[in-house]
Amino acid sequence: MEGFTPPEARHALIEQLLKRHQQGDGGALEVLWREIYDEVHRMARSMLAREGARRPIDTTVLVHELYLKMGGASFENRAHLFGSLVRMMGQIVTDAARRRSRSRRREEAVAVAADELTLDPGPLGIVADSSGQAGASAIRALDRLDGLAPRPAAVAWLRFVGGLSVEQVSMCLGVSERTVKSDWAFARAWLHRELTSQGLRPRSNRPEGEHDGD
């Protein structure tokens, strides 16, 4: 098929472009952006869909701001690249929500959830709370996991925060779907233990969906 790039060739190209970007090649970022644009746009739509009517930023604006933000960053590999992009995207959404909240604020006290990215901790086997603290705690735990197990952390960022499917994560990271499922199961179990140890209420004895490997 004309215009189709085999996954292996695409993965090799992304790694090459990352290396060129690290070495200061100014044109590499633009080519890299074209290669990953579909995945980035999909993540942006998924992330903002969770915000519902309270979404603080348009999808196109979010993607544009992400492109500007990633220009000053360095990425070690695909896992680091996509994990970092989800982090950046979440921060852009959170910052936009805070700006909007400040501009509309009529009272001094505002609910924490109004200033944070909307995340349902259900996939981690944790009961959601009205304040949004469970989601915020999950993000902090994910940051800790990143220092212990970078690839499972990248999978968790893409699945839990980015909203990508197993197949999409597999394509982003260049690993098999089996590996994605294994890493996701590990990350979910680790995050579940971390969050319940902080006193957050579990939904069940194990993270939701762990039995079916989704």
VENRA-V124995 format. One line per field, one symbol per residue. ss: DSSP state (@ for helix, = for strand, . for the rest). phi: phi as a letter, one per 40 degrees, with the letter a starting at -180 (. if undefined). burial: I if it has 24 or more other ideal C-beta (glycine too) atoms within 12 Angstrom, else O. A space follows every 10 residues. Layout:
ss->???
phi->???
burial->???
This chain:
ss->......@@@@ @@@@@@@@@@ @@.....@@@ @@@@@@@@@@ @@@@@@@@@. .@@@....@@ @@@@@@@@@@ .......@@@ @@@@@@@@@@ @@@@@@@@@@ @@@@...... .@@@@..... @@@@.=.... ..@@@@@@@@ @@@@@@@@.@ @@@@@@@@@@ @....@@@@@ @@@...@@@@ @@@@@@@@@@ @@@@@@@... .=.......@ @@..
phi->.cgcbddccc cccccccccc cccgcccccc cccccbdccc cccccccccc cgccdcacdc cdccccdccc ccbbbcaccc dcccccddcc cccccccccc cccbcbbccb ddccbbccbc cdccgbccbc cgcccccccc cccccdccad cdccccdccc ccgccdcccd cccgbccccd cccccccccc cdccccccgc cccacaddgc cbgc
burial->OOOOOOOOOI IOOIIOIIOO IOOOOOOIIO OIIOIIOOII IIIIOIIIOI IOOOOIIOIO OIIOIIIOOI OOOOIOIIII IIIIIIIIII IIIIOIIOOO IOOOOOOOOO OOOIIIIIII IIIIIIOIIO OIIIIIIIIO IIIOIIOOII IIIIIIIIII IIIIOIOIII IIIIIOIOOI IOIIIIIIII IIOIIIOOOI OIIOOOIIOI OOOO
